[in-house]
């Protein structure tokens, strides 16, 4: 059910992500990605569920690395 109840409106947010990658030795690459750099707490896909709000809390700051070798 759609509603215009202001209690069910999600707050705005701004998330900063960064990615750095490099290729070397012709067949290899390395990548580092950092998501939600400033550790913003934010929600997406909110929807009312009865008299309560249901939403998805997004991941806090996190990073990962990728190494690729092509043969």
Secondary structure by P-SEA (a helix, b strand, c coil): ccccccccbbbbbbbbbbbbbbbccccbbbbbbbcccccccccccccccccbbbbbbbbccccbbbbbbcc
